[in-house]
Amino acid sequence: MIQITPQMRVLVAIEAADFRCGIDGLAQRCRGSLGADPFTGTVFVFRNRRRTAIKLLVYDGQGFWLAHKRLSKGKFHWWPEAGDRVGAVLKAHELQVLICAGNPSTTQAPPEWRQVAAASA
């Protein structure tokens, strides 16, 4: 089972992927178009053209995990806009929302780190 932790980096490919690709094809896409090493433990997220399915690719130190989720109804309506980039970074809790076909930009989680005020003496 894939365990998504807050420490994991999540990279979402903006352009649609060919879902006939397996692990090797998606790992090549990570290297080529995303410019990222698939062996770093980053969770890579891809979608199909119709926005009805996503694939997650992650290396756990021993091998690759490939997870595929296809919606029975509806589409993944939220997806990062292209602009001048090829990938977008999400936080782990935002990925959980995306997996449930939600909008990760509407999550209201506290910041990962905030400075604690110095104790007065």
Long-range contacts (C-beta under 8 A, 24 or more apart in sequence): 2-43, 2-56, 2-58, 2-60, 2-65, 2-67, 4-43, 4-92, 4-95, 4-96, 5-92, 6-91, 6-92, 6-93, 6-112, 7-92, 8-41, 8-42, 8-43, 8-58, 8-92, 9-40, 9-41, 9-42, 9-43, 9-89, 10-42, 10-43, 10-45, 10-89, 10-90, 10-91, 10-92, 10-94, 10-95, 11-36, 11-42, 11-43, 11-44, 11-45, 11-87, 11-88, 11-89, 11-90, 12-44, 12-45, 12-79, 12-80, 12-87, 12-88, 12-89, 12-90, 12-98, 13-44, 13-45, 13-46, 13-47, 13-86, 13-87, 14-79, 14-80, 14-81, 14-82, 14-85, 14-86, 14-87, 14-88, 15-82, 15-86, 16-46, 16-47, 16-48, 16-49, 16-51, 17-46, 17-47, 17-48, 17-55, 19-46, 19-48, 19-53, 19-55, 19-68, 22-66, 23-57, 23-64, 23-66, 26-55, 26-57, 26-66, 27-57, 27-64, 30-57, 33-86, 34-86, 34-87, 35-86, 36-87, 38-64, 43-95, 45-90, 45-95, 45-98, 47-76, 47-79, 50-75, 51-75, 51-76, 51-77, 51-79, 52-76, 54-98, 54-99, 56-99, 69-99, 71-101, 74-101, 75-101, 76-101, 77-101, 77-103, 78-102, 78-103, 78-104, 78-105
